[in-house]
Amino acid sequence: MHLLETPEFVTALELWRQGEYWEVHEALEPLWMRLRGPEREFTQGVILLAAALHKAKSSPSGGWRNFTKAVRHLEVIPPTYQGVRVAELIEEVRAALRDPERAPAFPYLR
């Protein structure tokens, strides 16, 4: 299965581009519940990154807590996974948490 081609990820990536991070979480959760192994870890990490970006709007410390949880899930994933540059994704979100005006990219190979 190529995760980024699932309807859930297609929707989630569009929502990410729009800055609708809570909705990213909502779009991916049903998929995450069906997955196992690395696909589940990766999807959980993406969900938590989106939750971090959403939470940071009202609570910067809450955003960082979710970010830390996300990194724990993503650090077991290869540097490029399912076409996503994982380390770059983590850095994009870290930079956005430091600068709330920054819109983080979702770096993947098309």
CYANA upper distance limits for C-alpha pairs under 8 A (distance plus 0.5 A):
  2 HIS  CA      6 THR  CA      7.53
  2 HIS  CA     82 GLN  CA      6.92
  3 LEU  CA      9 PHE  CA      7.08
  3 LEU  CA     39 GLU  CA      8.11
  3 LEU  CA     82 GLN  CA      7.21
  4 LEU  CA      9 PHE  CA      5.59
  4 LEU  CA     10 VAL  CA      6.73
  4 LEU  CA     82 GLN  CA      7.66
  5 GLU  CA      9 PHE  CA      6.99
  5 GLU  CA     10 VAL  CA      6.66
  6 THR  CA     10 VAL  CA      6.68
  7 PRO  CA     11 THR  CA      6.63
  8 GLU  CA     12 ALA  CA      6.54
  8 GLU  CA     27 ALA  CA      6.07
  8 GLU  CA     28 LEU  CA      6.09
  8 GLU  CA     31 LEU  CA      7.15
  9 PHE  CA     13 LEU  CA      6.41
  9 PHE  CA     27 ALA  CA      7.95
  9 PHE  CA     28 LEU  CA      7.07
 10 VAL  CA     14 GLU  CA      6.99
 11 THR  CA     15 LEU  CA      6.75
 11 THR  CA     24 VAL  CA      8.21
 11 THR  CA     27 ALA  CA      7.22
 12 ALA  CA     16 TRP  CA      6.54
 12 ALA  CA     23 GLU  CA      7.89
 12 ALA  CA     24 VAL  CA      5.13
 12 ALA  CA     25 HIS  CA      8.17
 12 ALA  CA     27 ALA  CA      6.21
 12 ALA  CA     28 LEU  CA      7.11
 13 LEU  CA     17 ARG  CA      6.78
 13 LEU  CA     24 VAL  CA      7.92
 13 LEU  CA    106 PHE  CA      8.09
 14 GLU  CA     18 GLN  CA      6.89
 15 LEU  CA     19 GLY  CA      6.74
 15 LEU  CA     20 GLU  CA      5.62
 15 LEU  CA     21 TYR  CA      7.33
 15 LEU  CA     23 GLU  CA      7.17
 15 LEU  CA     24 VAL  CA      6.32
 16 TRP  CA     20 GLU  CA      6.24
 16 TRP  CA     21 TYR  CA      6.41
 16 TRP  CA     24 VAL  CA      6.79
 16 TRP  CA     50 ALA  CA      8.34
 16 TRP  CA    106 PHE  CA      8.07
 17 ARG  CA    105 ALA  CA      7.86
 17 ARG  CA    106 PHE  CA      8.37
 19 GLY  CA    103 ALA  CA      7.74
 20 GLU  CA     24 VAL  CA      6.97
 20 GLU  CA     54 HIS  CA      8.39
 21 TYR  CA     25 HIS  CA      7.08
 21 TYR  CA     50 ALA  CA      5.36
 21 TYR  CA     51 ALA  CA      6.94
 21 TYR  CA     53 LEU  CA      6.91
 21 TYR  CA     54 HIS  CA      5.89
 22 TRP  CA     26 GLU  CA      6.94
 22 TRP  CA     50 ALA  CA      7.03
 22 TRP  CA     51 ALA  CA      6.61
 22 TRP  CA     54 HIS  CA      6.29
 23 GLU  CA     27 ALA  CA      6.50
 24 VAL  CA     28 LEU  CA      6.76
 24 VAL  CA     47 ILE  CA      7.48
 24 VAL  CA     50 ALA  CA      6.89
 25 HIS  CA     29 GLU  CA      6.54
 25 HIS  CA     47 ILE  CA      5.45
 25 HIS  CA     48 LEU  CA      8.14
 25 HIS  CA     50 ALA  CA      6.75
 25 HIS  CA     51 ALA  CA      7.13
 26 GLU  CA     30 PRO  CA      8.25
 27 ALA  CA     31 LEU  CA      8.45
 28 LEU  CA     32 TRP  CA      6.59
 28 LEU  CA     43 THR  CA      7.81
 28 LEU  CA     47 ILE  CA      7.34
 29 GLU  CA     33 MET  CA      6.75
 29 GLU  CA     47 ILE  CA      8.00
 30 PRO  CA     34 ARG  CA      7.33
 31 LEU  CA     35 LEU  CA      7.02
 32 TRP  CA     40 ARG  CA      6.17
 32 TRP  CA     43 THR  CA      6.49
 32 TRP  CA     44 GLN  CA      7.16
 33 MET  CA     40 ARG  CA      8.33
 35 LEU  CA     39 GLU  CA      6.72
 35 LEU  CA     40 ARG  CA      5.41
 36 ARG  CA     40 ARG  CA      5.43
 36 ARG  CA     41 GLU  CA      8.29
 37 GLY  CA     41 GLU  CA      6.97
 38 PRO  CA     42 PHE  CA      6.47
 38 PRO  CA     77 ILE  CA      7.26
 39 GLU  CA     43 THR  CA      6.59
 40 ARG  CA     44 GLN  CA      6.48
 41 GLU  CA     45 GLY  CA      6.65
 41 GLU  CA     73 HIS  CA      5.92
 41 GLU  CA     74 LEU  CA      7.26
 41 GLU  CA     77 ILE  CA      8.17
 42 PHE  CA     46 VAL  CA      6.84
 42 PHE  CA     73 HIS  CA      7.11
 42 PHE  CA     74 LEU  CA      6.37
 42 PHE  CA     77 ILE  CA      7.22
 43 THR  CA     47 ILE  CA      6.63
 44 GLN  CA     48 LEU  CA      6.66
 44 GLN  CA     70 ALA  CA      7.68
 44 GLN  CA     73 HIS  CA      7.34
 45 GLY  CA     49 LEU  CA      6.66
 45 GLY  CA     69 LYS  CA      8.10
 45 GLY  CA     70 ALA  CA      4.82
 45 GLY  CA     71 VAL  CA      7.19
 45 GLY  CA     72 ARG  CA      8.28
 45 GLY  CA     73 HIS  CA      5.70
 45 GLY  CA     74 LEU  CA      6.03
 46 VAL  CA     50 ALA  CA      6.72
 46 VAL  CA     70 ALA  CA      7.47
 47 ILE  CA     51 ALA  CA      6.64
 47 ILE  CA     70 ALA  CA      8.27
 48 LEU  CA     52 ALA  CA      6.49
 48 LEU  CA     66 ASN  CA      6.17
 48 LEU  CA     67 PHE  CA      7.00
 48 LEU  CA     69 LYS  CA      7.37
 48 LEU  CA     70 ALA  CA      5.49
 49 LEU  CA     53 LEU  CA      6.86
 49 LEU  CA     66 ASN  CA      7.24
 49 LEU  CA     67 PHE  CA      6.11
 49 LEU  CA     70 ALA  CA      6.25
 49 LEU  CA     90 ILE  CA      8.40
 49 LEU  CA     93 VAL  CA      7.42
 50 ALA  CA     54 HIS  CA      6.73
 51 ALA  CA     55 LYS  CA      6.39
 51 ALA  CA     63 GLY  CA      7.76
 51 ALA  CA     66 ASN  CA      7.01
 52 ALA  CA     56 ALA  CA      6.43
 52 ALA  CA     62 GLY  CA      7.54
 52 ALA  CA     63 GLY  CA      4.52
 52 ALA  CA     64 TRP  CA      6.91
 52 ALA  CA     65 ARG  CA      7.86
 52 ALA  CA     66 ASN  CA      5.32
 52 ALA  CA     67 PHE  CA      5.87
 53 LEU  CA     57 LYS  CA      7.53
 53 LEU  CA     63 GLY  CA      6.59
 53 LEU  CA     93 VAL  CA      7.81
 53 LEU  CA     96 ALA  CA      8.14
 53 LEU  CA     97 LEU  CA      7.29
 54 HIS  CA     58 SER  CA      8.38
 54 HIS  CA     63 GLY  CA      7.76
 55 LYS  CA     59 SER  CA      6.29
 55 LYS  CA     60 PRO  CA      7.54
 55 LYS  CA     62 GLY  CA      6.39
 55 LYS  CA     63 GLY  CA      5.40
 56 ALA  CA     60 PRO  CA      4.74
 56 ALA  CA     61 SER  CA      7.57
 56 ALA  CA     62 GLY  CA      6.72
 56 ALA  CA     63 GLY  CA      4.68
 56 ALA  CA     64 TRP  CA      7.90
 56 ALA  CA     97 LEU  CA      7.33
 57 LYS  CA     63 GLY  CA      8.41
 57 LYS  CA    100 PRO  CA      8.27
 59 SER  CA     63 GLY  CA      6.83
 60 PRO  CA     64 TRP  CA      6.88
 60 PRO  CA     97 LEU  CA      8.01
 61 SER  CA     65 ARG  CA      6.78
 62 GLY  CA     66 ASN  CA      6.89
 63 GLY  CA     67 PHE  CA      6.66
 63 GLY  CA     97 LEU  CA      7.76
 64 TRP  CA     68 THR  CA      6.65
 64 TRP  CA     97 LEU  CA      7.93
 65 ARG  CA     69 LYS  CA      6.96
 66 ASN  CA     70 ALA  CA      6.65
 67 PHE  CA     71 VAL  CA      6.76
 67 PHE  CA     94 ARG  CA      8.24
 68 THR  CA     72 ARG  CA      7.02
 69 LYS  CA     73 HIS  CA      7.27
 70 ALA  CA     74 LEU  CA      6.73
 71 VAL  CA     75 GLU  CA      6.26
 71 VAL  CA     90 ILE  CA      7.74
 72 ARG  CA     76 VAL  CA      7.95
 73 HIS  CA     77 ILE  CA      8.10
 74 LEU  CA     86 VAL  CA      7.78
 77 ILE  CA     81 TYR  CA      7.36
 77 ILE  CA     86 VAL  CA      8.16
 78 PRO  CA     86 VAL  CA      7.97
 79 PRO  CA     85 ARG  CA      6.52
 79 PRO  CA     86 VAL  CA      5.81
 79 PRO  CA     87 ALA  CA      6.53
 80 THR  CA     84 VAL  CA      5.84
 80 THR  CA     85 ARG  CA      5.06
 80 THR  CA     86 VAL  CA      6.21
 80 THR  CA     87 ALA  CA      8.49
 81 TYR  CA     85 ARG  CA      7.20
 81 TYR  CA     86 VAL  CA      7.30
 83 GLY  CA    108 TYR  CA      5.77
 83 GLY  CA    109 LEU  CA      5.53
 83 GLY  CA    110 ARG  CA      7.87
 84 VAL  CA     89 LEU  CA      8.22
 84 VAL  CA    106 PHE  CA      8.36
 84 VAL  CA    107 PRO  CA      6.41
 84 VAL  CA    108 TYR  CA      4.55
 84 VAL  CA    109 LEU  CA      6.83
 85 ARG  CA     89 LEU  CA      6.71
 85 ARG  CA    107 PRO  CA      6.20
 85 ARG  CA    108 TYR  CA      6.20
 85 ARG  CA    109 LEU  CA      8.24
 86 VAL  CA     90 ILE  CA      6.80
 86 VAL  CA    107 PRO  CA      8.31
 87 ALA  CA     91 GLU  CA      6.78
 88 GLU  CA     92 GLU  CA      6.57
 88 GLU  CA    107 PRO  CA      7.15
 89 LEU  CA     93 VAL  CA      6.89
 89 LEU  CA    105 ALA  CA      7.75
 89 LEU  CA    106 PHE  CA      6.39
 89 LEU  CA    107 PRO  CA      6.40
 90 ILE  CA     94 ARG  CA      6.64
 91 GLU  CA     95 ALA  CA      6.55
 92 GLU  CA     96 ALA  CA      6.78
 92 GLU  CA    104 PRO  CA      5.53
 92 GLU  CA    105 ALA  CA      6.75
 92 GLU  CA    106 PHE  CA      8.16
 93 VAL  CA     97 LEU  CA      6.63
 93 VAL  CA    104 PRO  CA      6.18
 94 ARG  CA     98 ARG  CA      6.89
 95 ALA  CA     99 ASP  CA      6.60
 95 ALA  CA    102 ARG  CA      7.92
 95 ALA  CA    104 PRO  CA      8.05
 96 ALA  CA    100 PRO  CA      5.91
 96 ALA  CA    101 GLU  CA      7.67
 96 ALA  CA    102 ARG  CA      5.56
 96 ALA  CA    103 ALA  CA      6.77
 96 ALA  CA    104 PRO  CA      6.30
